Amino acid sequence: MELGHTSAPDQPASAARSIKLNLRTSLVLQAFNMISGLELARGLGLVHRGQLAAAVLWPTVIGAIATIGLQESMTYHVAREPRNAGTLLGSGLTLCAIQSVAFTIITLIAVPVALGRHDAATITSASIYSAYVSINVFGLALSGTLNGLHRYGFYNAALLSTGASVVICQTVLLALGFFSVRVLVIAIISCYLACLLFGAWLTRRANPGRLHIESSTIRRIFSYGLRSNISTTSSFLNQRLDQLVISAFLSASQLGLYVVAITFTLFTPMVGMSIAVGALPNIASLKMASERDLLARRLVSLTFVSSVLVSVPIIVLAPLLIKLFFGSAFAAGANITRVTAVASVSFSTTRSLEAVLRGVGHPLAAGMAEVVALCATAASLAILLPLLGLIGAAWASLLAYTVSGAWMAWRIKVVTGVPPARLLTPDHAMLQLLYARARYLSKRASRRLSSRA
């Protein structure tokens, strides 16, 4: 039985299933990211690690902008019209082709200008990596379709394939002694292309129906995506603006230090992103406002509480973690890690807030919050980076994410009537669930320790 051709599933159960899968996938992906970061830091060293970061940074940012909200738009429309999935997918892929060509050209023009302070080899590597733009656009359209069809297993399998293939490829190259910036760029692009083909196969297996192109559907997808993309692009720029500025005005070694310092703070946002992926299709499918509000409160409060729990150990153990995993050459970034770990709590929570606004049909409201935050980031970087150095960039991120979260919480209150304090506070049922889960994990850990003893 295909979900694309049935009535919508029970939303609370569907959301819970999606979140569980997404969290497990996120943990595995973060483990892959840690292994990848460790290999890159130790295999390339401080300077070459910065060169690789510079080479992939600008195509990655432009590639994110190039999607113009396609993933969220496909998820939203497919979740609401599962019987029309074939037409939505065919129209969405047509839109992908147009956007890919336009933004790849932009990338090839922008890279030499943005990386003018770097050597020719880094600029050439970045130009090669511009292939990421097209791969990312098509890949996100496919994953958005899978998520909208509630095919969470397929969706997460596509994500895992990317992380696994990159780590395996890097490990082989490191073992063979072919660990250079140029070789790594080509290898990573090859992995992404293989994973795109895998994602296309999974989407076909999900049986969205016969592909069909409709001009009116293309306009609907683009319209929602454009409104949603204000949020997506601004949010992504908020995450990357500090690195973009560092890559343009500071040295490769400073960029390398900063990139490694924020590695551990990527754990916390995985919580919010995982919950947001499950929140959007399920909130969008609910018809009753009271049910939407309750599900929104539970998901946002779960994000906030979980994010705090994940970040506290990172803040406390930052110096030890960096030295242990990346070496003493990167130890100077410990305080950057601590500040960005606090910032990641705000950022993680905004992911679920953003999903709520999109799910109730107000993507532009989330977008305006991210625009305000982006302006705060730019202003803060202009002041704090020259004044405080690299840690100033970390403080700028904290300010921006807090502003974004406050704005979104206020907009949710306007749209739904749920106040911010209520959104962040778990209800009684959620507290019982968290308590029961904590007891289960504690007993499970105790049994394992007893069996080993």
Secondary structure, 3 states (H helix, E strand, C coil): CCHHHCCCCCHHHHHHHHHHHHHHHHHHHHHHHHHHHHHHHHHHHHHHHHHHHHHHHHHHHHHHHHCCCHHHHHHHHHHHCHHHHHHHHHHHHHHHHHHHHHHHHHHHHHHHHHCCCCCHHHHHHHHHHHHHHHHHHHHHHHHHHHHHCCCHHHHHHHHHHHHHHHHHHHHHHHHHCCCCHHHHHHHHHHHHHHHHHHHHHHHHHCCCCCCCCCHHHHHHHHHHHHHHHHHHHHHHHHHHHHHHHHHHHCCHHHHHHHHHHCCHHHHHHHHHHHHHHHHHHHHHHCCCHHHHHHHHHHHHHHHHHHHHHHHHHHHHHHHHHHHHHHCHHHHHHHHHHHHHHHHHHHHHHHHHHHHHHHHCCCHHHHHHHHHHHHHHHHHHHHHHHHHHCHHHHHHHHHHHHHHHHHHHHHHHHHHHCCCHHHHHCCCHHHHHHHHHHHHHHHHHHHHHHHHHC
